[in-house]
């Protein structure tokens, strides 16, 4: 896998509502079922496109991105009061053991899915912690998103999560993307 990070120079492209064609808000929320008491982490938050959709359903959302430029864009756009911007690698999250109730990733799993990152995710999630992943699929045609060679398919994502100690629930391969839900 050749992991790459989305070029922050194209941040405005992440605000395109056509992204909902690949993952709707309701689909995303159903994957990890946030509650008003939850602390949630958005892994690879970018400009906060999906973070904004999740924020009303959680007590606190930590928008994690490795690129400070993405947070700059998000600040200019406007960050909800219950969202914190966190610049970090998924493999080195600045949260205590079990501090997080749920986590999600929208179209960024392929950018961070290493054994170290998934072990770190397992560390910060409390018992029963929920995870929702929606990403570009290696089974897709590759007309949108990263090159197919840099993607996982649903089965590989399921195996990676299971290997990190997660109980995998829903796994669905779709036209261009996949979704996976899991619990710690």
C-alpha positions as CSV (number, residue, x, y, z in Angstrom):
1,X,0.0,0.0,0.0
2,X,1.3,3.4,-0.9
3,X,-0.1,5.6,1.8
4,X,-0.5,9.3,0.9
5,X,-2.2,12.2,2.5
6,X,-4.7,14.3,0.7
7,X,-3.1,17.5,-0.5
8,X,-4.2,20.4,1.7
9,X,-3.9,22.7,-1.3
10,X,-7.1,21.1,-2.6
11,X,-9.0,21.5,0.7
12,X,-11.9,23.2,-0.9
13,X,-12.7,20.1,-2.9
14,X,-13.5,18.3,0.4
15,X,-16.4,20.6,0.9
16,X,-18.3,19.3,-2.1
17,X,-21.8,18.0,-1.2
18,X,-21.5,15.3,-3.9
19,X,-19.4,13.4,-1.3
20,X,-22.7,12.3,0.3
21,X,-23.3,10.2,-2.8
22,X,-20.6,7.9,-1.4
23,X,-21.5,8.1,2.3
24,X,-24.6,9.8,3.6
25,X,-24.8,11.3,7.1
26,X,-27.4,8.8,8.2
27,X,-25.2,5.9,7.0
28,X,-22.2,7.3,8.8
29,X,-24.1,7.8,12.1
30,X,-25.6,4.2,11.9
31,X,-22.0,2.8,11.7
32,X,-21.0,4.0,15.2
33,X,-24.3,5.3,16.7
34,X,-23.0,8.4,18.7
35,X,-24.9,9.5,21.7
36,X,-25.2,13.0,23.3
37,X,-22.9,11.9,26.1
38,X,-20.1,10.5,23.8
39,X,-16.6,11.7,23.2
40,X,-16.0,11.0,19.5
41,X,-12.8,11.1,17.4
42,X,-12.9,11.9,13.7
43,X,-9.8,10.2,12.2
44,X,-8.5,12.3,9.3
45,X,-11.1,15.1,9.7
46,X,-9.7,17.3,7.0
47,X,-11.9,20.4,6.6
48,X,-14.5,19.1,9.0
49,X,-17.0,18.2,6.3
50,X,-18.3,15.1,8.1
51,X,-17.2,16.4,11.5
52,X,-19.9,19.1,11.3
53,X,-22.5,16.4,10.6
54,X,-21.5,14.3,13.6
55,X,-21.0,17.2,16.1
56,X,-24.8,17.7,17.0
57,X,-24.9,14.0,18.0
58,X,-22.0,14.0,20.5
59,X,-20.9,15.8,23.6
60,X,-17.4,16.4,22.2
61,X,-15.7,15.6,18.9
62,X,-12.0,15.6,18.5
63,X,-11.2,16.4,14.8
64,X,-7.8,14.7,14.3
65,X,-5.8,15.5,11.2
66,X,-2.1,15.4,10.5
67,X,-2.1,18.6,8.5
68,X,-2.4,21.9,10.3
69,X,-3.4,23.5,7.0
70,X,-6.6,21.4,7.1
71,X,-7.4,22.8,10.6
72,X,-6.7,26.4,9.3
73,X,-9.3,25.8,6.6
74,X,-11.7,24.5,9.1
75,X,-11.2,27.5,11.4
76,X,-11.9,29.9,8.5
77,X,-15.1,27.9,7.8
78,X,-16.2,27.9,11.4
79,X,-15.7,25.1,14.0
80,X,-18.7,24.1,16.2
81,X,-18.3,24.8,19.9
82,X,-18.1,21.1,20.8
83,X,-15.3,20.3,18.3
84,X,-11.6,20.4,19.2
85,X,-9.0,20.5,16.5
86,X,-6.2,18.0,17.1
87,X,-3.0,17.8,15.0
88,X,-1.7,14.3,15.3
89,X,-1.0,11.0,13.5
90,X,-3.6,8.3,14.2
91,X,-0.7,6.1,15.4
92,X,0.1,8.7,18.1
93,X,-3.2,10.0,19.5
94,X,-3.0,12.4,22.4
95,X,-5.8,10.8,24.5
96,X,-5.7,8.7,27.6
97,X,-6.4,5.0,27.6
98,X,-10.2,4.4,27.2
99,X,-10.9,8.2,27.0
100,X,-12.9,7.9,23.7
101,X,-16.4,6.4,23.3
102,X,-16.5,6.2,19.5
103,X,-14.4,7.0,16.4
104,X,-15.1,7.4,12.7
105,X,-13.2,7.8,9.5
106,X,-14.6,9.0,6.2
107,X,-12.5,8.3,3.2
108,X,-9.2,8.3,5.1
109,X,-8.8,4.8,6.4
110,X,-6.4,4.1,3.5
111,X,-4.2,7.0,4.7
112,X,-3.6,5.6,8.2
113,X,-4.5,1.9,8.4
114,X,-1.3,0.4,9.9
115,X,-1.0,-2.0,12.8
116,X,0.4,0.8,14.9
117,X,-2.5,3.1,14.2
118,X,-5.2,0.5,14.8
119,X,-3.5,-0.5,18.1
120,X,-3.5,3.1,19.1
121,X,-7.2,3.4,18.2
122,X,-7.9,0.3,20.3
123,X,-6.0,1.9,23.2
124,X,-7.9,5.2,23.3
125,X,-11.4,3.5,22.9
126,X,-13.1,2.4,26.1
127,X,-14.6,-1.1,26.4
128,X,-17.5,-1.3,24.0
129,X,-16.1,1.7,22.0
130,X,-17.6,1.9,18.6
131,X,-15.9,2.5,15.2
132,X,-17.4,3.5,11.9
133,X,-15.3,3.4,8.7
134,X,-16.3,4.5,5.2
135,X,-13.6,4.6,2.6
136,X,-12.8,4.2,-1.1
137,X,-12.7,0.6,-2.0
138,X,-10.0,-1.4,-3.9
139,X,-13.0,-3.0,-5.6
140,X,-14.0,0.4,-7.0
141,X,-13.3,1.7,-10.5
142,X,-11.1,4.5,-9.2
143,X,-12.8,7.4,-11.1
144,X,-12.9,9.3,-7.8
145,X,-10.7,9.2,-4.7
146,X,-7.1,7.9,-4.5
147,X,-5.6,5.4,-6.9
148,X,-7.1,1.9,-6.5
149,X,-3.6,0.6,-5.6
150,X,-3.7,2.7,-2.4
151,X,-7.1,1.4,-1.3
152,X,-8.3,-1.5,0.9
153,X,-11.4,-3.5,0.2
154,X,-14.0,-4.2,2.9
155,X,-12.6,-7.7,3.6
156,X,-9.1,-6.4,4.2
157,X,-10.4,-3.5,6.4
158,X,-12.4,-6.1,8.4
159,X,-9.3,-8.3,8.8
160,X,-7.1,-5.3,9.9
161,X,-9.7,-4.3,12.5
162,X,-10.2,-7.8,13.8
163,X,-6.4,-8.2,14.0
164,X,-6.3,-5.2,16.3
165,X,-8.8,-6.8,18.6
166,X,-12.1,-5.3,17.3
167,X,-15.3,-7.2,17.0
168,X,-16.4,-6.4,13.4
169,X,-20.1,-6.0,12.8
170,X,-21.4,-4.6,9.5
171,X,-19.1,-4.9,6.5
172,X,-20.4,-3.8,3.1
173,X,-18.8,-3.4,-0.2
174,X,-20.5,-0.9,-2.5
175,X,-20.0,0.5,-6.0
176,X,-17.0,2.7,-5.2
177,X,-16.7,2.5,-1.4
178,X,-17.0,0.2,1.5
179,X,-18.3,0.6,5.1
180,X,-17.3,-1.3,8.2
181,X,-18.5,-1.0,11.8
182,X,-16.7,-2.5,14.8
183,X,-16.6,-2.5,18.6
184,X,-13.7,-2.6,21.0
